[in-house]
Amino acid sequence: MLKVLEPYRPLFPETHPEQLCALEGEVFKRIQNRRTFRIERGGRGFFVKCHRGVGWGEILKNLGSLKLPVLGAGNEWRAIHRLRQLGVETMSPVAYGAEGWNPAALRSVLVTEELSGCISLEKFCGDWHNNPPPPGLKRALIRRLARIARTLHENGVNHRDFYICHFLIRLPWSGDEADLHLYVIDLHRVQRRRRTPRRWVVKDLGSLWFSAMELGLTRRDLLRFMAEYRHRPLRRILHRERDFWGAVQRRAQALYRTRPDADA
């Protein structure tokens, strides 16, 4: 069955996931068992993400690595609600449904409202290396990213794909931090626990650092992020957390060495 939240019910009369997945729309992503496409209802844009089951091979591979497999859209649906509960801006949930009893062939769908007027942070910052932004604008973004990461990790949430391309910034933005809207997206692989294990924190922060390596950030920028993320004096961080931040740096550098254009 399909669960549609208010006030979207008049726009989505469908009652089963298959009805939504049978719709035609502009396809944005197609990966193995997943397809994401855009539709319009009532003059508004929506994204529909359809899952077709991961198969027993994927399930066994994850279990063999001591990881719980992501079986469908339900994980992202719950992650969206958790982030909104924590005050982290993300997608607006519209509808969710799942069909089937076989975990390897579970069919599910997730619908979210389009975040209009936004572009990815990767595109927004893409030319910073050649054209540095105003210092105040850069500092505001660094502080906001650090606060988002801190909120997630302190509340048992890790993203697993924590790259700047998975943040959307609403434009136009004046540079005033009070007017900054930064949305976390692509929550398909998010993990939720009572406490975030250190290794997953390192992976998230390493991924974020890696994805910002081409932006021309300075050592002072990195230190500013660290101080805001820990919300404590920088001197104390540098004295007590050398091993932790060293691990984050090694993670970022390892990702950088294995990027597709590393040998170009």
TORNUDO-9901 format. One record per residue (C-alpha): residue in one letter; residue number from 0; z, x, y. Coordinates in steps of 0.001 Angstrom, whole numbers. Example, Ala and Ser with C-alpha at 12.3 -4.5 7.8 and 13.67 -1.06 7.14 Angstrom:
2
 type seq      zz      xx      yy
    A   0    7800   12300   -4500
    S   1    7140   13670   -1060
This chain:
264
 type seq      zz      xx      yy
    M   0       0       0       0
    L   1    -515     976    3630
    K   2    2353    1148    6112
    V   3    1219     672    9718
    L   4    3703    1184   12540
    E   5    4059    -978   15604
    P   6    2276   -1314   17994
    Y   7    -778    -285   15959
    R   8    -828   -3117   13420
    P   9   -3392   -5279   15240
    L  10   -5776   -2298   15253
    F  11   -5439   -1559   11531
    P  12   -5842   -4651    9334
    E  13   -6464   -2476    6240
    T  14   -3887   -2863    3478
    H  15   -4773      33    1140
    P  16   -5420    3766    1670
    E  17   -8844    3529      35
    Q  18  -10021    1122    2721
    L  19   -9285    3661    5425
    C  20  -10759    6559    3497
    A  21  -13979    4600    2988
    L  22  -14566    4481    6756
    E  23  -17162    6648    8457
    G  24  -16318    8866   11392
    E  25  -16810   12284   12947
    V  26  -15624   14773   10330
    F  27  -13410   17544   11748
    K  28  -12253   19207    8542
    R  29  -13205   19070    4882
    I  30  -11197   21304    2523
    Q  31  -11319   20765   -1235
    N  32   -9321   17578   -1734
    R  33   -8820   16780    1968
    R  34  -11010   15232    4636
    T  35  -10076   14636    8271
    F  36  -12241   12474   10505
    R  37  -12029   10662   13837
    I  38  -12461    6937   14413
    E  39  -12012    4618   17372
    R  40  -10131    1355   17482
    G  41   -9492    -691   20614
    G  42  -10971    2023   22818
    R  43   -8547    4642   21486
    G  44   -9163    7608   19227
    F  45   -7423    8168   15887
    F  46   -7545   10822   13201
    V  47   -7614    9832    9535
    K  48   -6624   12444    6950
    C  49   -7447   11553    3350
    H  50   -6018   13354     316
    R  51   -7582   13055   -3138
    G  52   -5035   14788   -5394
    V  53   -4480   18508   -5828
    G  54   -4957   18732   -9606
    W  55   -2632   20121  -12255
    G  56   -3880   23675  -11728
    E  57   -2631   23754   -8144
    I  58     658   22126   -9118
    L  59    1311   24656  -11888
    K  60     316   27572   -9643
    N  61    2860   26501   -7027
    L  62    5607   25891   -9557
    G  63    4908   29286  -11097
    S  64    5516   30809   -7653
    L  65    8754   28807   -7315
    K  66    7230   26651   -4578
    L  67    7063   22877   -4439
    P  68    3438   21733   -4289
    V  69    2221   19558   -1414
    L  70     905   16520   -3245
    G  71    -519   14473    -394
    A  72    -182   13116    3114
    G  73    3452   12113    2651
    N  74    4739   15592    3506
    E  75    3007   15589    6882
    W  76    4109   12002    7585
    R  77    7753   12968    7050
    A  78    7334   16207    9007
    I  79    5973   14330   12021
    H  80    8991   12048   12043
    R  81   11365   15017   11687
    L  82    9830   16911   14611
    R  83    9952   13845   16824
    Q  84   13586   13372   15822
    L  85   14274   16951   16962
    G  86   12546   16389   20290
    V  87    9569   18611   19450
    E  88    6304   17169   20744
    T  89    3788   16504   17996
    M  90    1320   13860   16846
    S  91    2058   10140   17108
    P  92    2241    8603   13601
    V  93     217    5447   13080
    A  94    -120    4696    9371
    Y  95     570    6137    5933
    G  96    -133    4993    2404
    A  97    -363    6338   -1135
    E  98   -1757    5044   -4426
    G  99   -1429    6254   -7992
    W 100    1346    7448  -10288
    N 101    -201   10725  -11514
    P 102    1030   13481   -9116
    A 103   -2117   15532   -9741
    A 104   -4407   12659   -8752
    L 105   -2346   10976   -6035
    R 106   -4506    9364   -3353
    S 107   -2991    9144     103
    V 108   -3896    8763    3756
    L 109   -2310    9603    7096
    V 110   -3406    8226   10473
    T 111   -2325    9705   13808
    E 112   -3307    8901   17348
    E 113   -5616   11350   19067
    L 114   -3964   13718   21537
    S 115   -6452   13252   24352
    G 116   -6766   15705   27206
    C 117   -5545   18605   25057
    I 118   -7014   21882   23887
    S 119   -5639   24438   21466
    L 120   -3393   27128   22860
    E 121   -5742   29665   21253
    K 122   -8596   28485   23490
    F 123   -6377   28126   26545
    C 124   -5185   31742   26246
    G 125   -8379   33137   24759
    D 126   -9472   35211   27787
    W 127   -6040   36496   28789
    H 128   -6862   40019   27658
    N 129   -9656   40254   30257
    N 130   -8268   37806   32822
    P 131   -4455   37846   32760
    P 132   -2842   34542   33770
    P 133    -330   34151   36621
    P 134    2993   35664   35463
    G 135    4871   32383   35918
    L 136    2435   30504   33707
    K 137    2661   33084   30936
    R 138    6460   33187   31077
    A 139    6678   29394   30883
    L 140    4506   29316   27766
    I 141    6456   32109   26087
    R 142    9755   30340   26755
    R 143    8453   27023   25447
    L 144    7044   28568   22266
    A 145   10347   30350   21639
    R 146   12334   27148   22133
    I 147   10103   25200   19770
    A 148   10441   27904   17108
    R 149   14214   28030   17592
    T 150   14569   24261   17341
    L 151   12586   24111   14124
    H 152   14278   27049   12415
    E 153   17815   26117   13454
    N 154   17275   22676   11953
    G 155   15899   23722    8568
    V 156   12196   23350    9365
    N 157    9477   25969    8915
    H 158    5793   25380    9605
    R 159    4037   27820    7222
    D 160     913   27883    9435
    F 161    2636   28825   12672
    Y 162    -358   30088   14674
    I 163   -1190   29420   18320
    C 164   -4259   27460   17207
    H 165   -1829   24858   15865
    F 166    -385   24167   19299
    L 167   -2185   21825   21681
    I 168   -1585   22029   25421
    R 169   -2198   19019   27628
    L 170   -4455   19662   30625
    P 171   -4545   19811   33537
    W 172   -1336   21817   33806
    S 173     -71   23061   37149
    G 174    1944   25912   35649
    D 175    5226   24122   36337
    E 176    7273   24340   33131
    A 177    8727   20863   33709
    D 178    5200   19475   33421
    L 179    4275   21462   30297
    H 180    3380   19451   27185
    L 181    2877   21558   24053
    Y 182    2264   19720   20783
    V 183    2742   21172   17305
    I 184      41   20009   14887
    D 185   -1225   20630   11334
    L 186    2081   19896    9622
    H 187     551   19571    6158
    R 188    2612   22421    4642
    V 189    5850   22061    6610
    Q 190    9049   22624    4647
    R 191   12339   20884    5437
    R 192   15765   22002    4249
    R 193   19335   22037    5470
    R 194   18856   25694    6426
    T 195   15688   27738    6864
    P 196   15680   30830    4608
    R 197   15222   34148    6397
    R 198   11960   34964    4651
    W 199   10345   31757    5909
    V 200   11567   32396    9437
    V 201   10020   35870    9253
    K 202    6748   34388    8009
    D 203    6601   31814   10804
    L 204    7405   34293   13569
    G 205    5125   36937   12078
    S 206    2261   34436   11998
    L 207    2880   33468   15618
    W 208    2997   37117   16702
    F 209    -184   37927   14767
    S 210   -2097   35040   16337
    A 211   -1172   36274   19841
    M 212   -2023   39939   19285
    E 213   -5383   39758   21080
    L 214   -3972   38143   24235
    G 215   -2870   41323   25945
    L 216     847   40595   25751
    T 217    3217   43330   26874
    R 218    6406   44642   25333
    R 219    8291   42767   28040
    D 220    6604   39525   26933
    L 221    7735   40097   23354
    L 222   11278   40883   24461
    R 223   11313   37718   26574
    F 224   10324   35688   23516
    M 225   13050   37309   21416
    A 226   15748   36620   24006
    E 227   14717   32974   24375
    Y 228   14353   32458   20636
    R 229   17848   33779   19909
    H 230   19304   32391   23152
    R 231   21557   35400   23536
    P 232   21566   38696   25490
    L 233   18664   40980   24666
    R 234   20940   44008   24340
    R 235   22807   42284   21521
    I 236   19562   41344   19784
    L 237   18192   44881   19896
    H 238   21478   46286   18636
    R 239   22133   43872   15772
    E 240   18737   42541   14681
    R 241   16538   45601   14384
    D 242   15821   44941   10685
    F 243   14949   41288   11249
    W 244   12492   41865   14079
    G 245   11079   44867   12240
    A 246   10277   42547    9341
    V 247    8594   40091   11742
    Q 248    6484   42894   13177
    R 249    5447   44142    9733
    R 250    4431   40614    8762
    A 251    2310   40295   11910
    Q 252     664   43678   11364
    A 253     -86   42892    7714
    L 254   -1842   39678    8751
    Y 255   -3760   41552   11446
    R 256   -5026   44149    8967
    T 257   -6312   41443    6600
    R 258   -8018   39225    9221
    P 259  -11691   38428    8427
    D 260  -13046   40705   11188
    A 261  -10655   43590   10519
    D 262  -13465   45970    9528
    A 263  -15959   44805   12101
